[in-house]
Amino acid sequence: MNTMEKKYFHILSELDEADQNSVLSFAEFLLAKAKQEGRLLTIEEPLHIPRPEKERVIAAIKRLSETYPMIKKNTMLDETASLMSAHLLKGRDAVDVIDELEILFQKHYKKLLQSKVN
């Protein structure tokens, strides 16, 4: 649950059932209005940016960030930094780290898609 969701949940938990229903009704109204005006948040498909044969880890992170512009990078910062550190400080092979970065970005994209379904 992200910070915004936690805040919404906290606010709703403080309200009685009648006020919770009012919030829900208002949210449904806003959703219908956004649909009508074509303002829904949509998740676009990842861009297809081919992986170069020889690529550095930093370049891979930039490429993957461009490939998946819909992913908020702060949600992946710890994992990305950890992989980068494993490469720079511990000498882990760049190809292996980039493979894991690819998987990491795909995982976060799938998670984003799943969150929009629920």
C-alpha positions in Angstrom: 0.0 0.0 0.0 1.5 3.3 -1.0 1.4 6.5 1.1 -1.6 7.9 -0.7 -3.6 4.7 -0.2 -2.6 4.7 3.5 -3.8 8.2 3.8 -7.2 7.4 2.2 -7.6 4.4 4.3 -6.8 6.3 7.5 -9.3 9.0 6.6 -12.0 6.5 5.8 -11.4 4.6 8.9 -12.1 7.7 11.0 -15.5 8.3 9.4 -18.7 6.7 10.2 -20.5 4.5 7.7 -22.7 7.3 6.3 -19.8 9.5 5.6 -17.8 6.6 4.1 -20.7 6.1 1.7 -20.7 9.8 0.9 -17.0 9.6 0.1 -17.6 6.5 -2.1 -20.4 8.2 -3.9 -18.3 11.3 -4.6 -15.4 9.1 -5.8 -17.8 7.2 -8.2 -19.1 10.6 -9.4 -15.5 11.8 -10.2 -14.7 8.5 -11.9 -17.8 8.7 -14.1 -16.9 12.3 -15.0 -13.3 11.4 -15.8 -14.5 8.6 -18.0 -16.9 10.9 -19.8 -14.2 13.5 -20.3 -11.6 10.9 -21.3 -9.3 11.7 -18.4 -8.8 8.3 -17.0 -5.3 7.3 -16.0 -4.3 4.6 -18.4 -1.2 2.4 -18.4 0.4 2.4 -21.7 2.4 -0.5 -23.1 6.2 -0.4 -22.5 8.2 1.1 -25.4 10.4 -1.3 -27.3 13.9 -0.1 -26.9 16.3 -2.9 -27.8 19.1 -3.8 -25.5 22.5 -3.0 -26.9 24.9 -5.9 -27.2 27.3 -4.2 -24.8 25.6 -2.0 -22.3 26.7 -0.5 -19.0 24.5 -0.8 -15.9 23.7 3.0 -15.7 22.8 3.0 -19.4 20.5 0.0 -18.8 18.7 1.8 -16.0 18.2 4.8 -18.3 17.0 2.6 -21.1 14.6 0.7 -18.9 13.3 3.9 -17.4 12.5 5.1 -20.9 11.0 1.7 -21.8 8.7 1.8 -18.7 7.9 5.6 -18.3 4.7 4.7 -16.4 6.6 3.3 -13.5 7.3 5.7 -10.7 11.0 5.2 -10.2 11.0 6.0 -6.5 9.0 2.7 -6.0 12.1 0.8 -7.3 14.9 3.0 -5.9 16.1 0.6 -3.2 16.1 -2.5 -5.5 17.8 -0.6 -8.3 20.4 0.9 -6.0 21.1 -2.5 -4.5 21.8 -4.0 -7.9 23.9 -1.0 -8.9 25.9 -1.4 -5.7 26.4 -5.1 -6.3 27.9 -4.3 -9.7 30.0 -1.3 -8.7 31.1 -2.3 -5.2 31.1 -6.0 -5.3 32.2 -6.5 -8.8 29.1 -8.4 -10.0 29.0 -8.9 -13.7 27.1 -6.2 -15.6 25.3 -8.6 -17.9 23.8 -10.4 -14.8 22.9 -7.2 -13.1 21.2 -5.9 -16.3 19.3 -9.2 -16.6 18.0 -8.7 -13.1 17.1 -5.1 -13.8 15.1 -6.2 -16.8 13.2 -8.6 -14.5 12.8 -6.0 -11.9 11.2 -3.5 -14.3 8.9 -6.2 -15.8 7.8 -7.2 -12.2 7.0 -3.6 -11.3 5.1 -3.1 -14.6 3.0 -6.2 -14.0 2.4 -5.1 -10.4 1.2 -1.7 -11.8 -1.1 -3.5 -14.2 -2.5 -5.7 -11.5 -3.1 -2.7 -9.2 -5.2 -1.0 -11.9 -7.3 -4.2 -12.3 -8.2 -4.4 -8.6 
